[in-house]
Amino acid sequence: MATRSLSAKQVQERLQRHRSAVAVLAMQSARREVKAQIRAQGLKVAHYSAKEISILAEAHLAQHREQLTAGAEHAIATWPGFARWRLPNCSNIENSAQNQNPQTSTTSTVQMSGAK
């Protein structure tokens, strides 16, 4: 099965989309954990505004960024629903844009001229 190489622009777009997905999932996890902490204190989440929860989640994310990011990376890599945000050939993707050879035509000059 032939593999399709990506252009430098496509690689950058995929990297950006992946990074964004990781950031969103990490923040969602932080929000979930903050809500769980609120409930563990015997308080109601409904008594907090969305802004307050977001501020607490950002602080939680800052403290646990490595763990939350790793969890988000794992989720994207393993869950079928997140396949569109995975990186193609995760190894050396940054180098693939630099190492790509320009595509050359396999059509001969005779074929292009339409000679019979």
Secondary structure, DSSP 8 states (H G I E B T S, - for coil): -------HHHHHHHHHHHHHHHHHHHHHHHHHHHHHHHHHTT--GGGS-HHHHHHHHHHHHHHSHHHHHHHHHHHHHH-GGGGGGS-TT-TTHHHHHHH-------S-HHHHHT--
